[in-house]
Amino acid sequence: MKKTFSLFLAISAITLSSFAKSNQEDPTYDWFKKTTEVIHFQLNKAAQTYQPGKNPRSVNPNGTVRLAGLTDWTTGFFPGSLWYGYELTGDKKLAEDAKKFTLALDSIRNIKNTHDVGFMLYCSYGNAYRITGDKTYLPALSDGAANLYARFNPKIGVIRSWDFPWWNYPVIIDNMMNLEYLYWGAKQFNKPEYTNAADTHALTTLKNHFRKDFSSYHVVDYDPATGKVLRKATHQGLTDESAWARGQAWGLYGYTVCYENSKNPKFLQQAENIAKFIMNNPRTPKDKIPVWDYDVHNALETDELAPRDASAAAVIASALLELSTQVKDGQKYIDYAEEILKSLSSDAYLAKPDENSYFLLKHSVGAFLYNSEIDTPLDYADYYYLEALKRYAEIKKIQL
């Protein structure tokens, strides 16, 4: 234990030295500094503990770590977290580990049966190329983008999410997150058809996925022959008509990205409408960390059935910070995201060094209805938390 604590002190000293003196006069400095110290320690320990190709996904009820293999939709998040950790701390060891964990995912470039290649490759290889400019990462990104685009059906106007046989042509709101990969691929590989697919998918989703209050259905199932909507349902929310919290976050993030890339005002308006639904929701707890489904209190009275979802909060914070840069009056989005980040960085949600199996955040929910990953760390919660912190630092001009 003494060795571990000494390592923590050494890492903390390195992290502290990266902050300019001007930051010490800023009240933002204290919580952000503490958070960065914990991040630095936990990511270093995680990189030493886990093996490339078997990335930490969550913690099982018995305390063992659930690992993500090469076909797991979450497997790109841990390498991506290491890349963000490198950007937040400047620790070159994290960059070395990030490269090692990223390159272990090379075979994902051949996966064709899911839209999740966006999460799997763009969060890992995409960040690797963005940060390093190393063209070694491009072939896998090129193949993955081509496979994602191949799932686009121009007759229906959407990218198929799953190949599950119990759906006809399912599209989930999560799919909005992977459009960023197509927009990037269109520019990087000179594929304008990728941009058209992303724009068309976003427009079709805008038409069919949202209710009058701008909350979103989780799944819309289409007739592959006619494009007719057959069913609007859920796979992870409380009910077909409820507002699954992470689903609302996916939509907010996705339309922010779509506007940033297309400048279509419909996408900006949709992002702001979803933001209003989230920010003005009377069921949002005071600390701004939502319950796993916004409608859970309408149907259920027991608090045990209403755990918080830090992953939804992290995605919301990151999306709002990006949205703030796209509008003239973005301060309200910055302020709300800051409240989320301060809550996530508090002792209630942020792990202490050497705890939580080296994940950063506690208290996320994967799939409540399936009794899967309830009130546990999640790799994508950590990823979007780190992304949000990086965006926050850029907006606040915190020198890293």
Summary of the structure (lengths in Angstrom):
residues: 400
radius of gyration: 20.1
end to end distance: 29.0
largest distance: 65.9
contacts: 1441
relative contact order: 0.12
helix: 57%
strand: 11%
